[in-house]
């Protein structure tokens, strides 16, 4: 593993690392996009995933969005538009450095920027893997229907946003009024379902954070899309065994696609 020198389009330095392919010939590059309150490690899952993909012959790039981990910026300065700039800059760095098929694997809120970039990047993205993806911002944040959303983004919390200028996710990570406003402006679900990029969705059927039903319906509305249910799992795959299942299914899917191209 080695550090990469990546700066977002608006000058924000990004903490990024490469896990180089361990094969004689790289099968492609996978860029990982993490969730809203974590960093490029995704609680350790992205490290394990990167190592597994590297063993299979992929270059893997992990990075932290602005305001996360060791990247520049502040948590209160995080926006959807900023995350789109970050992800696009990492993808363009990867495509300039390794001219080969590029895939994106996004977890949870990472699916927002990843989906919204699909119309921008077109066929430069070979495929997209989504783990318990946030695709509907309205039902996840603005009008939450699941326990985590009701607890974090209910009427009392929304009033606090107006009073203090921030809303804390799980009492820790701040959402600014600007980002909150973006939730009503962006539609990652339409961007995802309109895209023709081959895709895999992996989702726990007991997710209390992000709607399993919305993700499943989105996958069924797309051509060339596979869906894998992690039975009994809450958000983020809530045991080592379920994490291993999500990692294994994703690695196998990406590896099978790479083998078909040969």
QUIRAQUI-V114440 format. One record per residue. RES is the residue in three letters. NEAR is the number of other C-alpha atoms within 8 Angstrom. Layout:
# QUIRAQUI-V114440
{{RES & NEAR} {RES & NEAR}}
This chain:
# QUIRAQUI-V114440
{{UNK & 6} {UNK & 6} {UNK & 8} {UNK & 8} {UNK & 7} {UNK & 11} {UNK & 11} {UNK & 12} {UNK & 8} {UNK & 6} {UNK & 6} {UNK & 11} {UNK & 10} {UNK & 16} {UNK & 15} {UNK & 13} {UNK & 11} {UNK & 12} {UNK & 12} {UNK & 9} {UNK & 14} {UNK & 10} {UNK & 10} {UNK & 5} {UNK & 6} {UNK & 11} {UNK & 10} {UNK & 12} {UNK & 15} {UNK & 12} {UNK & 13} {UNK & 13} {UNK & 16} {UNK & 16} {UNK & 12} {UNK & 7} {UNK & 7} {UNK & 11} {UNK & 13} {UNK & 14} {UNK & 11} {UNK & 11} {UNK & 7} {UNK & 7} {UNK & 10} {UNK & 12} {UNK & 9} {UNK & 8} {UNK & 10} {UNK & 12} {UNK & 9} {UNK & 9} {UNK & 13} {UNK & 15} {UNK & 10} {UNK & 10} {UNK & 14} {UNK & 16} {UNK & 15} {UNK & 15} {UNK & 14} {UNK & 14} {UNK & 13} {UNK & 15} {UNK & 15} {UNK & 16} {UNK & 13} {UNK & 14} {UNK & 10} {UNK & 8} {UNK & 13} {UNK & 11} {UNK & 10} {UNK & 9} {UNK & 11} {UNK & 9} {UNK & 8} {UNK & 14} {UNK & 9} {UNK & 10} {UNK & 7} {UNK & 9} {UNK & 12} {UNK & 12} {UNK & 11} {UNK & 14} {UNK & 12} {UNK & 9} {UNK & 12} {UNK & 12} {UNK & 9} {UNK & 8} {UNK & 9} {UNK & 12} {UNK & 10} {UNK & 7} {UNK & 6} {UNK & 7} {UNK & 7} {UNK & 8} {UNK & 10} {UNK & 14} {UNK & 13} {UNK & 13} {UNK & 12} {UNK & 17} {UNK & 13} {UNK & 15} {UNK & 12} {UNK & 14} {UNK & 15} {UNK & 12} {UNK & 14} {UNK & 13} {UNK & 12} {UNK & 14} {UNK & 10} {UNK & 13} {UNK & 8} {UNK & 6} {UNK & 8} {UNK & 7} {UNK & 6} {UNK & 7} {UNK & 13} {UNK & 10} {UNK & 10} {UNK & 13} {UNK & 13} {UNK & 14} {UNK & 13} {UNK & 16} {UNK & 16} {UNK & 13} {UNK & 13} {UNK & 10} {UNK & 13} {UNK & 10} {UNK & 9} {UNK & 15} {UNK & 10} {UNK & 10} {UNK & 9} {UNK & 12} {UNK & 8} {UNK & 11} {UNK & 8} {UNK & 8} {UNK & 13} {UNK & 10} {UNK & 7} {UNK & 10} {UNK & 14} {UNK & 11} {UNK & 6} {UNK & 7} {UNK & 10} {UNK & 10} {UNK & 8} {UNK & 11} {UNK & 12} {UNK & 9} {UNK & 6} {UNK & 7} {UNK & 9} {UNK & 12} {UNK & 13} {UNK & 10} {UNK & 10} {UNK & 6} {UNK & 5} {UNK & 6} {UNK & 9} {UNK & 10} {UNK & 13} {UNK & 13} {UNK & 10} {UNK & 7} {UNK & 11} {UNK & 9} {UNK & 8} {UNK & 10} {UNK & 11} {UNK & 10} {UNK & 6} {UNK & 8} {UNK & 11} {UNK & 14} {UNK & 10} {UNK & 7} {UNK & 12} {UNK & 12} {UNK & 11} {UNK & 7} {UNK & 9} {UNK & 8} {UNK & 11} {UNK & 10} {UNK & 11} {UNK & 13} {UNK & 16} {UNK & 14} {UNK & 16} {UNK & 16} {UNK & 11} {UNK & 10} {UNK & 13} {UNK & 10} {UNK & 11} {UNK & 12} {UNK & 11} {UNK & 12} {UNK & 6} {UNK & 9} {UNK & 13} {UNK & 10} {UNK & 8} {UNK & 11} {UNK & 12} {UNK & 8} {UNK & 7} {UNK & 11} {UNK & 7} {UNK & 8} {UNK & 11} {UNK & 8} {UNK & 10} {UNK & 9} {UNK & 8} {UNK & 13} {UNK & 7} {UNK & 7} {UNK & 14} {UNK & 12} {UNK & 13} {UNK & 10} {UNK & 12} {UNK & 9} {UNK & 6} {UNK & 7} {UNK & 6} {UNK & 11} {UNK & 12} {UNK & 8} {UNK & 9} {UNK & 12} {UNK & 10} {UNK & 8} {UNK & 9} {UNK & 11} {UNK & 11} {UNK & 8} {UNK & 9} {UNK & 8} {UNK & 9} {UNK & 8} {UNK & 8} {UNK & 10} {UNK & 7} {UNK & 6} {UNK & 5} {UNK & 4}}
